[in-house]
Amino acid sequence: MAKGLQGFSRTMLLLFCAIQELGTWAMHTAAEGPGLGQSGDPALLASGRVKRGWVWNQFFVVEEYTGTEPLYVGKIHSDSDEGDGSIKYTISGEGAGTIFLIDEITGDIHATERLDREQKTFYTLRAQARDRQTDQLLEPESEFIIKVQDINDSEPRFLEGPYIGSVAELSPIGTSVMQVMASDADDPTYGSSARVVYSVLEGEQHFTVDSKTGVIRTAVADLDRETQDRYEVVIRATDMAGQLGGLSGSTTVTIVVTDVNDNPPRFPQKMYQFSIVETAPVGTAIGRVKAEDSDVGENTDMTYQVKDEEGVEMFKVTTDSNTQEAIIMVQKPLDYESKKVHTVVVEALNKFVDPRFVDLGTFRDQTIVRVSVLDVDEPPEFRPPSNLMEVQEDAHIGSVVGVVTALDPDTANHPVRYAIDRSTDTERIFDIDANTGAIVTGKVLDRETAGWHNITVLAMEADNHSQVSRASLRIRILDVNDNPPELATPYEAAVCEDAKPGQLIQTISVVDRDEPQSGHRFYFTLAPEATNNHHFSLLDIKDNTAAVHTQRMGFNRQEQDVYLLPILVVDSGPPALSSTGTLTIRICGCDSNGAIQSCNSTAYVVAATLSPGALIALLVCILILVVLVLLILTLKRHHKSHLTSEDDEDMRDNVIKYNDEGGGEQDTEAYDMSALRSLYDFSEIKGGDGGGGPGDGGLSGNPASELRALPQWVQSPDLDFSVFRDYICKKVEQADEDISVPPYDSFQTYAFEGSDSPVPSLSSINTWSSGSEQDFSYLGGWGPRFRQLAALYAGRRGEEDSEES
């Protein structure tokens, strides 16, 4: 039916356009129309041709033409056309020659293709009228428009879908949800093809839509999210203002109903039951309960609390923020024997309450939680919990210190046995009766050694020793007067020889290891053996101290320099104990101001000036010094014996180290003579002819005599030292040239003795006689420094005498 209506409307439009075109053509052929231009030929203008113009109106063509023949669009005509075919009409521009064709003779324009206004609304073309013979423009080129006539061929479309909106539950009627909008591609300026109206196809029971604006609103006030949390609403858009024959399009709008806190929490059960052992520590979770809430999000946030007084005392409730559960925990220790079942009232209420819905009812609920306490076998309990006992230090072994009591808290009430943890009483000072719990002394007590004892007492079931409990016990040892008072220190005093009677010498104080509860009180007096003393007096000051004063005028240290004064000290008991201490008084010389200058006893001076610690340190230092001296002497003796043994071994090959000559050659370093001896090559000393005459200063021809006479020569004006000089220089040159020979950096020569020495040379070289004729006995008289040298020469002399014999 819609297609029939569409075809009918198109036929009516074509007829309307044809009638309009025919009327225009008839009017322009009967009279000259308005000139739309002048001839483009200058020759015609010059000859005085009258003004002529084009004849046509704006053209229209209906879109979506579906006929088999080309669609007639319109006709262009020049008033100079006499109908003889001398004028040729042409067009150019958009679609010319393809979409639009023109009859060159008649000027009729036809559309050859199906046009769509939604793709292109109009075409701009240019028309020309030319002379068919000369092809000259008879009229100036003019532009015209072919407009595509719209028909209602496009339905409304919802381009912004899909649409999702939301509205709070229980919203009043007419609450705006959202807006939808449809677009129509038809021409909004021509007819009603693009005029769209909206309507609800599905969901009209709950929502409405504004027909002009497309705003969706609630149609009821009882939208309940808990009943239905979303709606699918179909909205239709119809063009032609909703008239018959209009096109339409639709879209689905999803409307979500959001939650409000309109539902209170509700416990699914009115009673819950849990059980827990009586030994559960404080803070143990008993169980969880949860109140259900139909709302969602923060509207389901709960807080829980205990409502009854008994439950508040024994239990507490916290909220699990993740699950919104109530966690019931133990707040005080449970006792099966005291109460076996506890009843707790737990209340749940919403954390966030919307005041708009308070009238719907109370937003809280309660339930009862029954907690059953389970019995367990518990260890004995000490009663009462006092942990302090006292005993006199003079108590006999086996004396009772106190009694501890423990009872089995279980219903069975098993008998209890007692013991002492020996790790806390390793010396076994105390014992305990296993049945009665009486603690007795096991050893003699001494408060001055240990005034307090901390022990641990064990109480266990007689039938099950694993059920044991412990109690710490502190035992205080009470003091008795069993220690006599003593002088605080070994007092020593000094008094000047010119002391006057009544002069204070020393103040005496005492110490007592006892600690009586009433405090110390000491009494001072001179011992009986000092009753005949006329030199000093003792005064009790009544504050547990006493003062010693002089009783005579002046003292003479030449007669007596030390006085021993025995003092008797008595405490207040009971029983009263006493001891005798001695005060040493030394008589010293003093200056005019009373300052002590000296006393007869050196030990006293040292003791007066040095403390015992300083004396000990001084003795330790002296002992260390003695040990160091002994160690140095031992090492020196060992070193000396070691040097003597080495000298005996290398006596022939080493020059003895000596430095007694002073200011000489400083020949203090010994070296190996064998190295020097190996350098002697007497064959080189001789002349080139194999011998030397007496006149040239050479040595005798016998090598053996040369070897024995070489160490015995002395400096003489007749000897030529050039021989030795040349020999030594030659050896030096050979050593320098041979890279394999080590350098003799410590080479020393004794061939030339300085002439400036104040002491005659001791060398055997400085003599004309042989070694057998030389007497070195005088060396023994030169002192201890030459004793070893004398022994060496004396030994050599003895060897030569034995060889001669």
Residue pairs with C-beta under 8 A, 6 or more apart in sequence:
2 245
2 247
5 244
5 245
6 151
6 152
6 153
6 245
9 151
9 152
9 245
10 62
10 64
10 65
10 151
13 62
13 149
13 151
14 62
17 60
17 62
17 149
18 72
21 57
21 74
21 75
24 56
24 57
25 75
25 77
27 33
28 55
28 56
28 77
29 55
32 53
32 79
33 53
33 55
33 79
34 53
35 51
35 52
35 53
36 53
36 54
36 142
37 53
37 54
37 139
37 140
37 142
38 45
38 51
38 52
38 53
38 139
38 140
39 45
39 49
39 52
39 80
39 137
39 138
39 139
39 140
40 136
40 137
40 138
40 139
40 140
40 141
41 136
41 137
41 138
52 78
52 79
52 80
52 138
52 139
53 78
53 79
53 139
54 76
54 77
54 78
54 79
54 127
54 129
54 139
54 142
55 76
55 77
55 78
55 79
56 74
56 75
56 76
56 77
56 107
56 127
56 144
57 74
58 144
58 145
58 147
59 73
59 74
59 109
59 144
59 145
59 146
59 147
60 73
60 146
60 147
60 148
60 149
61 71
61 73
61 111
61 115
61 146
61 147
61 148
61 149
62 71
62 148
62 149
62 151
63 114
63 115
63 116
63 117
63 148
63 149
63 150
63 151
63 153
64 114
64 115
64 116
64 151
64 153
65 71
65 111
65 114
65 115
66 114
70 101
70 110
70 111
70 112
71 110
71 111
72 108
72 109
72 110
73 100
73 109
73 110
73 111
73 146
74 108
74 109
74 146
75 106
75 107
75 108
75 109
76 89
76 91
76 102
76 107
76 109
76 127
76 129
76 144
77 107
78 87
78 129
78 138
78 139
80 87
80 129
80 138
80 139
81 87
81 107
81 129
85 105
85 132
86 131
86 132
86 133
87 129
87 130
87 131
87 132
87 138
88 104
88 105
88 129
88 130
88 131
88 132
88 135
89 102
89 103
89 104
89 105
89 106
89 107
89 127
89 128
89 129
90 102
90 104
90 127
90 128
90 130
91 100
91 102
91 109
91 125
91 126
91 127
91 128
92 125
92 126
92 128
93 123
93 124
93 125
93 126
93 143
94 123
94 124
94 125
95 123
95 125
95 146
96 125
98 112
98 113
99 111
99 112
99 113
99 115
99 123
100 109
100 110
100 111
100 112
100 123
100 125
100 146
101 109
101 110
101 112
102 108
102 109
102 110
103 109
109 146
115 148
116 148
117 148
117 149
117 150
117 151
117 186
117 187
118 153
118 154
118 185
118 186
120 148
121 147
121 148
121 187
122 145
122 146
122 147
122 148
123 145
123 146
123 148
124 143
124 144
124 145
125 143
125 144
125 145
125 146
126 141
126 142
126 143
126 144
127 141
127 142
127 143
127 144
128 137
128 139
128 141
129 137
129 138
129 139
130 136
130 137
130 138
131 138
149 190
150 186
150 187
150 190
150 191
150 193
151 186
151 193
152 186
152 191
152 192
152 193
152 239
152 240
152 245
152 246
152 247
153 186
153 247
154 184
154 185
154 186
154 193
154 239
154 247
155 184
155 239
155 247
155 248
155 249
156 182
156 183
156 184
156 196
156 237
156 238
156 239
156 247
156 248
156 249
157 182
157 183
157 184
157 185
157 249
158 180
158 181
158 182
158 183
158 235
158 237
158 249
158 250
158 251
159 182
159 183
160 180
160 181
161 180
161 251
161 252
162 251
162 252
162 253
162 254
163 178
163 180
163 251
163 252
163 253
163 254
164 253
164 254
164 255
164 256
165 177
165 178
165 216
165 253
165 254
165 255
165 256
166 177
166 255
166 256
166 257
166 258
167 175
167 177
167 218
167 223
167 255
167 256
167 257
167 258
168 175
168 257
168 258
168 259
168 260
169 223
169 224
169 225
169 226
169 257
169 258
169 259
169 260
169 262
170 221
170 222
170 223
170 224
170 260
170 262
170 357
171 218
171 221
171 223
172 218
172 221
173 217
173 218
173 219
173 220
173 221
174 217
174 218
175 217
175 218
176 215
176 216
176 217
177 207
177 216
177 217
177 218
177 255
178 215
178 216
178 253
178 255
179 213
179 214
179 215
179 216
180 198
180 209
180 214
180 216
180 235
180 251
180 253
181 214
182 196
182 198
182 214
182 237
182 249
182 251
184 193
184 194
184 195
184 196
184 239
185 194
186 193
186 194
186 239
187 193
187 194
188 194
188 195
192 239
192 240
192 241
192 243
192 246
193 239
193 240
194 239
195 239
195 240
195 241
196 237
196 238
196 239
197 211
197 212
197 237
197 238
197 241
197 242
198 209
198 210
198 211
198 212
198 213
198 214
198 235
198 236
198 237
199 209
199 211
199 235
199 236
199 238
199 242
200 207
200 208
200 209
200 233
200 234
200 235
200 236
201 234
201 235
201 236
201 250
202 232
202 233
202 234
203 231
203 232
203 233
203 234
203 255
204 219
205 219
205 220
206 218
206 219
206 220
206 223
206 231
206 233
207 216
207 217
207 218
207 219
207 231
207 233
207 255
208 216
208 217
208 218
208 219
209 215
209 216
209 217
209 235
210 217
211 242
214 235
214 237
216 233
216 235
216 253
216 255
223 257
224 257
225 257
225 258
225 259
225 260
225 296
226 263
226 294
226 295
228 257
229 256
229 257
230 254
230 255
230 256
230 257
231 254
231 255
231 257
232 252
232 253
232 254
232 255
233 252
233 253
233 254
233 255
234 250
234 251
234 252
234 253
235 250
235 251
235 252
235 253
236 248
236 249
236 250
237 248
237 249
237 250
237 251
238 246
238 247
238 248
239 246
239 247
239 248
240 246
240 247
259 295
259 296
259 297
259 299
260 295
260 299
260 354
260 356
260 357
261 295
261 299
261 350
261 352
261 353
261 354
261 357
261 363
262 295
262 354
262 357
262 360
263 293
263 294
263 295
263 299
264 293
264 350
264 360
264 361
264 362
264 363
264 364
264 365
265 291
265 292
265 293
265 300
265 302
265 348
265 349
265 350
265 363
265 364
265 365
266 291
266 292
266 293
266 365
267 289
267 290
267 291
267 292
267 348
267 365
267 366
267 367
268 292
269 367
270 367
270 368
271 367
271 368
271 369
271 370
272 287
272 289
272 367
272 368
272 369
272 370
273 369
273 370
273 372
274 286
274 287
274 328
274 369
274 370
274 371
274 372
275 371
275 372
275 373
275 374
276 284
276 286
276 330
276 334
276 371
276 372
276 373
276 374
277 334
277 373
277 374
277 376
278 333
278 334
278 335
278 336
278 373
278 374
278 375
278 376
278 378
279 334
279 376
279 378
280 330
280 334
281 330
281 333
282 330
282 331
282 332
282 333
283 329
283 330
284 329
284 330
285 327
285 328
285 329
286 315
286 328
286 329
286 330
286 371
287 328
287 369
288 320
288 325
288 326
288 327
288 328
289 325
289 326
289 328
289 346
289 367
289 369
290 323
290 324
290 325
290 326
291 302
291 304
291 326
291 348
291 365
291 367
293 299
293 300
293 302
293 350
298 351
298 352
299 350
299 352
299 354
300 324
300 350
301 324
301 350
301 351
301 352
302 319
302 324
302 326
302 348
302 349
302 350
302 351
303 319
303 348
303 349
303 350
303 351
304 317
304 318
304 319
304 326
304 346
304 347
304 348
305 317
305 346
305 347
305 349
306 312
306 315
306 316
306 317
306 344
306 345
306 346
306 347
307 345
307 346
307 347
307 366
308 343
308 344
308 345
310 342
310 343
310 344
311 342
311 343
311 344
311 345
311 346
311 369
313 331
313 332
314 330
314 331
314 332
314 334
314 342
314 344
315 328
315 329
315 330
315 331
315 342
315 344
315 371
316 328
316 329
316 331
317 326
317 327
317 328
317 329
317 346
318 326
318 327
318 329
319 325
319 326
319 327
320 326
320 327
326 346
326 348
328 344
328 346
328 369
328 371
334 373
335 373
335 409
336 373
336 374
336 375
336 376
337 375
337 409
337 410
337 411
339 373
340 372
340 373
341 370
341 371
341 372
341 373
342 370
342 371
342 373
343 368
343 369
343 370
343 371
344 368
344 369
344 370
344 371
345 366
345 367
345 368
345 369
346 366
346 367
346 368
346 369
347 364
347 365
347 366
348 364
348 365
348 366
348 367
349 363
349 364
349 365
350 363
350 364
353 363
375 410
375 411
377 410
377 464
377 467
378 408
378 409
378 410
378 467
379 459
379 460
379 461
379 467
379 468
379 469
380 406
380 407
380 408
380 409
380 416
380 459
380 460
380 461
380 467
380 468
380 469
381 406
381 407
381 408
381 409
381 469
382 404
382 405
382 406
382 457
382 459
382 469
382 471
383 405
383 406
383 407
384 405
385 471
387 471
387 472
387 473
387 474
388 473
388 474
388 476
389 401
389 402
389 439
389 473
389 474
389 475
389 476
390 401
390 475
390 476
390 477
390 478
391 399
391 401
391 441
391 445
391 475
391 476
391 477
391 478
392 445
392 477
392 478
392 480
393 445
393 446
393 447
393 477
393 478
393 479
393 480
393 482
394 445
394 480
394 482
395 401
395 441
395 445
396 441
397 441
397 442
397 443
397 444
398 440
398 441
399 440
399 441
400 438
400 439
400 440
401 430
401 439
401 440
401 441
401 475
402 438
402 439
402 475
403 436
403 437
403 438
403 439
404 418
404 432
404 437
404 439
404 457
404 459
404 471
404 473
405 437
406 416
406 418
406 437
406 459
406 469
406 471
407 413
407 416
408 414
408 415
408 416
408 461
414 461
414 462
414 463
414 464
415 461
415 462
415 463
416 437
416 459
416 460
416 461
416 462
417 434
417 435
417 459
417 460
417 461
417 462
417 465
418 432
418 433
418 434
418 435
418 436
418 437
418 457
418 458
418 459
419 432
419 434
419 457
419 458
419 460
420 430
420 431
420 432
420 439
420 455
420 456
420 457
420 458
421 455
421 456
421 457
421 458
421 470
422 428
423 456
424 454
424 455
424 456
425 453
425 455
427 443
428 442
428 443
429 441
429 442
429 443
429 445
429 453
430 439
430 440
430 441
430 442
430 453
430 455
430 475
431 439
431 440
431 441
431 442
432 438
432 439
432 440
432 457
433 440
437 457
437 459
439 457
439 473
439 475
445 477
446 477
447 477
447 478
447 479
447 480
447 515
448 483
448 513
448 514
450 477
451 476
451 477
451 479
452 474
452 475
452 476
452 477
453 474
453 475
453 477
454 472
454 473
454 474
454 475
455 472
455 473
455 475
456 470
456 471
456 472
456 473
457 470
457 471
457 473
458 468
458 469
458 470
459 468
459 469
459 470
459 471
460 466
460 467
460 468
460 469
461 467
461 468
479 514
479 515
479 516
479 517
480 514
481 514
481 516
481 571
481 573
481 574
481 575
481 576
481 577
482 514
482 577
483 512
483 513
483 514
483 577
484 512
484 569
484 571
484 577
484 578
484 579
485 510
485 511
485 512
485 520
485 522
485 569
485 570
485 571
485 577
485 578
485 579
486 510
486 511
486 512
486 569
486 579
486 581
487 508
487 509
487 510
487 511
487 567
487 569
487 581
488 508
488 509
488 510
488 511
490 581
490 582
490 584
491 506
491 508
491 581
491 583
491 584
492 583
492 584
492 585
492 586
492 604
492 607
492 608
493 505
493 506
493 548
493 583
493 584
493 585
493 586
494 585
494 586
494 587
494 588
494 596
494 599
494 604
494 608
495 503
495 505
495 550
495 555
495 585
495 586
495 587
495 588
496 555
496 587
496 588
496 589
496 590
496 594
496 596
497 554
497 555
497 556
497 557
497 587
497 588
497 589
497 590
498 554
498 590
499 550
499 554
499 555
500 550
500 553
500 554
501 549
501 550
501 551
501 552
501 553
502 549
502 550
502 551
503 549
503 550
504 547
504 548
504 549
505 536
505 548
505 549
505 550
505 585
506 547
506 548
506 583
506 585
507 541
507 545
507 546
507 547
507 548
508 524
508 538
508 545
508 546
508 547
508 548
508 567
508 581
508 583
509 544
509 545
510 522
510 544
510 569
510 581
512 520
512 522
512 571
514 520
514 571
516 572
518 572
520 544
520 571
520 572
521 544
521 571
521 572
522 544
522 569
522 570
522 571
522 572
523 540
523 569
523 570
523 571
523 572
524 538
524 540
524 545
524 546
524 567
524 568
524 569
525 538
525 540
525 567
525 568
525 570
526 533
526 538
526 565
526 566
526 567
526 568
527 566
527 567
527 568
527 580
528 568
529 566
530 565
530 566
533 551
533 565
534 551
534 552
535 550
535 551
535 552
535 555
535 563
536 548
536 549
536 550
536 551
536 563
536 565
536 585
537 548
537 549
537 550
537 551
538 546
538 547
538 548
538 565
538 567
539 546
539 547
539 548
539 549
540 546
541 547
546 567
548 565
548 583
548 585
555 587
556 587
557 587
557 588
557 589
557 599
557 600
560 587
561 586
561 587
561 599
561 600
561 601
562 584
562 585
562 586
562 587
562 601
563 584
563 585
563 586
563 587
564 582
564 583
564 584
564 585
565 582
565 583
565 584
565 585
566 580
566 581
566 582
566 583
567 580
567 581
567 582
567 583
568 578
568 579
568 580
569 578
569 579
569 580
569 581
570 576
570 577
570 578
571 577
571 578
586 599
586 600
586 601
586 604
587 599
587 600
588 596
588 597
588 598
588 599
588 600
589 596
589 597
589 598
589 599
590 596
590 597
591 597
598 605
599 605
599 608
606 615
607 615
610 618
647 654
647 656
647 788
651 792
652 673
653 672
653 673
653 674
654 670
654 671
654 672
654 673
655 667
655 670
655 671
655 673
655 750
656 670
656 788
656 789
656 792
657 668
657 669
657 670
658 668
658 785
658 789
659 666
659 668
660 785
660 786
661 757
661 759
663 757
663 758
664 754
664 757
665 748
665 753
665 754
667 748
667 750
669 746
669 748
671 746
671 747
671 748
675 744
676 747
679 731
680 707
680 710
682 699
682 703
682 706
682 707
683 703
684 727
684 730
685 698
685 699
685 706
685 723
685 727
686 692
686 698
686 699
687 696
687 698
691 698
691 701
692 698
692 699
697 718
697 719
697 720
697 723
698 723
699 706
699 709
700 706
700 709
711 764
711 765
712 764
712 765
712 767
712 768
712 769
712 770
712 771
713 719
713 765
714 765
714 766
714 767
714 768
715 752
715 753
715 766
721 752
724 751
728 749
734 741
735 741
735 743
735 744
750 763
750 765
751 765
753 761
753 763
753 765
753 766
760 766
762 779
762 789
764 771
764 774
764 793
767 774
771 796
771 797
771 800
772 797
772 800
772 801
772 804
774 797
775 797
776 790
776 793
776 794
776 797
777 790
777 794
779 786
779 789
779 790
779 793
780 786
780 787
780 790
780 794
782 790
